[in-house]
């Protein structure tokens, strides 16, 4: 292993240093907390938007492109995932997309920018499970249920 590989390995953000940046995908709505230095002060600025692209694999050079609409103007920022200036990345919402790059959203306006929400495992199981018929009268006797069935 050469010096460059060793340096890159020490500067990778793992599970210990930050949230699960490695499982970010296009279609996720995220909040990126970025450290901003102004003079001798440091503050955290939040950028919330939709991931439209993820590039450069999972190595030290990996980036995500986040897009939001601010005052009717589309704003995109490219964030290096392993930058020391990224304090944390929170996943706010997940959407189902069928493409790796969502560049078509740059021209889309209004309802065309809507994404299908990705349900969790529990919510998905409830949707796929057959609906049970509600019991209207629990005190039905066996005689009434037998008399209502037609004779064959």
DATARA-V862581 format. One record per backbone hydrogen bond with DSSP energy under -1.0 kcal/mol. NH is the residue of the N-H (numbers start at 1). CO is the residue of the C=O. E is the energy in kcal/mol with one decimal. If there is no record, write none. Layout:
nh/co/e
NH/CO/E
NH/CO/E
This chain:
nh/co/e
6/2/-1.8
7/3/-2.4
8/4/-2.5
9/5/-2.2
10/6/-1.7
11/7/-1.3
18/14/-1.4
21/19/-2.5
24/21/-1.2
27/51/-2.3
28/25/-1.7
29/93/-2.8
30/49/-2.8
31/90/-2.6
32/47/-2.8
33/88/-3.1
34/45/-3.1
35/85/-3.7
36/43/-3.4
38/41/-2.5
41/38/-2.0
43/36/-2.6
45/34/-3.0
47/32/-2.2
49/30/-2.2
50/67/-2.9
51/28/-2.6
52/65/-2.6
53/65/-1.1
55/63/-2.4
62/59/-1.4
63/55/-2.1
64/79/-2.0
65/53/-2.7
66/77/-2.9
67/50/-2.7
68/75/-2.6
70/73/-3.1
73/70/-1.4
75/68/-3.4
77/66/-2.5
79/64/-2.9
81/62/-2.2
83/80/-1.3
86/83/-1.2
87/33/-2.7
88/33/-1.1
90/31/-2.6
92/29/-2.9
93/29/-1.7
96/116/-3.1
102/52/-3.1
105/102/-1.7
106/103/-1.8
112/109/-1.3
113/110/-1.7
114/111/-1.6
118/94/-2.6
124/120/-2.5
125/121/-2.1
126/122/-1.8
127/123/-1.7
128/124/-2.2
129/125/-1.6
145/141/-1.6
146/142/-2.1
147/143/-2.4
148/144/-1.1
